[in-house]
């Protein structure tokens, strides 16, 4: 298979409404499905060429899972490239993007794991490669470990999550360490007060604040553009957005990643942005290598979101890894 590199000028349409559209050589369909009674925004992209489309049906589909505060828009530079050869799905996690933001549901990684598995069962209907960034990486790993037959591979891009030994050393076991780091190591007790959460939320959803936070986690700020800022800002204005934000800050500690790596059967790719101040991957690489010794590992000179900061490089890495899965299956 020939690796097709992405072109910066080919991205998903800015305001893809429910319905269909074309972007480059792909056909994109955007609509809504239901999960536990709530509306979920999702999209599906396939090759526009009929021969390429038929070939994509003989390969695993891909399901892309975004991180905290992001949405399907964060895959804007990836879908148009990958979908030239593969059937690509993406959806907004419950509470984010254009999906519903329930005020009466306790959201956690278990809910989002169930959402991913339900989507694969209802919309993809065959084993898929899960690709997840940050929070989406943890969700992808957990889903693939929970239901091995659903996944043909897992690609983790600066995934959230701690190992058991790391959790045991944390002074605040009830608070996500990535959130604490991302919010400048503020005290866990203060983070849980409703008034402070509201003030923090109002500040963080301002365009200038969003832009500043993104520039902290992108080494190259070229793609920290108005489209990216707007994709985070708009959902934060929806009714229920503060309830989701508060829910996440109050969320109990997630299960250590050791549990999921020990149960994972699917091939695994790590794509790390070396300079991520939230995940801090470099000092922790030995733990991941010990937990997944057969995984392929690529380290980029990027930050927390390597797929969006260096999309051409990431797309090439992902497609080459997918090629290797196909070659292994044929052997």
C-alpha positions, 0 to 999 in steps of 0.5 A, spaced: 500 500 500 502 506 498 503 511 504 499 518 502 501 524 506 497 529 508 496 536 505 495 542 510 490 545 505 486 539 505 482 539 512 475 537 514 470 543 512 469 548 518 462 547 519 460 540 517 453 540 518 448 533 519 449 531 512 454 529 507 460 533 504 467 532 500 474 534 502 479 532 497 478 525 495 474 523 501 466 523 502 464 525 509 458 524 512 456 528 519 450 526 523 447 524 530 446 517 534 444 516 541 447 513 547 443 512 553 438 516 550 443 522 549 445 525 542 452 524 540 455 527 534 459 523 529 462 523 522 464 517 517 469 518 512 470 514 506 474 514 500 470 517 494 473 513 489 469 507 488 475 502 487 479 505 494 472 505 497 471 497 496 478 496 498 477 500 505 472 495 506 477 489 506 481 493 512 479 495 519 475 501 520 479 506 524 475 510 530 478 516 532 477 518 540 479 526 542 481 528 548 478 533 554 475 539 551 476 537 544 471 534 539 471 531 532 474 537 529 481 536 532 482 530 527 481 536 522 488 534 519 488 527 519 481 524 517 482 527 509 489 523 509 487 517 512 480 516 509 483 516 502 485 509 504 480 507 510 473 508 513 474 513 518 469 514 524 470 519 529 465 522 534 464 527 540 465 524 547 458 525 551 459 532 554 464 534 549 463 538 542 456 537 539 454 531 543 449 532 549 452 535 555 447 532 561 447 535 567 444 529 571 449 523 569 456 522 572 461 522 567 467 518 567 472 513 563 467 507 564 461 511 561 466 513 555 469 506 554 462 504 553 460 509 548 466 507 544 464 500 544 457 501 543 459 505 537 463 500 534 458 495 535 452 499 532 456 503 527 462 500 525 460 492 525 467 489 525 473 490 529 476 497 528 483 500 530 482 505 536 486 512 535 486 516 542 489 522 544 490 524 551 483 522 555 481 519 548 487 515 549 485 512 556 478 511 553 481 507 547 486 503 551 480 501 556 475 499 551 480 495 547 482 491 553 475 490 556 472 487 549 478 485 545 474 482 539 472 489 538 479 492 536 484 490 531 489 495 533 490 501 538 494 507 537 495 512 543 497 519 542 500 522 549 495 518 553 492 520 559 493 515 565 498 513 571 501 506 573 499 503 579 506 505 582 505 512 580 498 513 583 501 510 590 505 516 590 500 521 589 498 525 595 491 527 592 489 520 589 482 523 588 484 528 582 487 527 575 494 528 575 493 531 568 488 536 570 492 538 576 498 539 572 494 543 566 491 547 572 498 549 574 498 544 580 492 548 584 490 544 590 485 539 590 481 541 595 480 548 592 479 545 585 473 541 588 469 547 591 463 550 586 465 557 586 472 556 584 470 551 579 465 556 576 470 562 576 475 557 573 471 555 568 469 562 566 476 564 565 478 558 561 473 558 556 475 565 554 478 565 547 484 568 549 485 563 555 484 557 550 489 560 546 494 561 551 493 554 554 494 551 547 500 555 546 503 551 552 502 544 549 504 546 542 511 546 541 510 549 534 504 554 535 502 554 527 496 550 528 493 554 534 489 557 529 482 561 530 479 554 528 482 550 533 480 555 538 473 556 536 472 548 536 474 548 544 470 555 545 463 554 542 461 547 546 464 551 552 458 555 551 453 550 551 448 549 556 450 543 561 458 545 559 459 547 566 456 541 569 461 537 565 467 541 567 465 540 574 464 533 574 470 531 571 474 535 576 470 531 581 471 525 578 474 519 582 481 516 580 481 512 574 484 505 574 491 504 573 493 503 566 497 497 568 490 493 569 488 495 561 495 493 558 495 487 562 489 485 558 490 488 551 491 483 546 491 488 540 497 491 536 499 497 539 502 504 537 505 509 541 506 516 538 509 521 543 510 528 543 516 529 547 515 536 550 508 535 553 508 538 560 501 535 562 503 527 560 511 528 561 512 522 557 520 522 557 521 520 564 515 515 564 517 511 557 520 505 561 514 504 565 510 504 558 515 499 555 515 495 560 507 494 560 507 493 552 514 491 550 511 489 543 509 496 542 511 500 536 514 507 539 515 513 535 517 520 539 516 526 535 518 533 537 511 536 539 507 537 545 500 534 547 497 533 541 502 530 536 497 529 531 494 536 530 501 539 531 505 535 526 499 532 522 503 530 516 508 526 520 503 523 524 499 521 518 505 518 515 507 514 521 500 511 522 499 509 515 505 505 515 503 502 522 497 500 519 500 497 513 505 493 518 498 490 521 496 488 514 502 485 512 502 481 519 495 479 517 497 476 510 503 472 513 
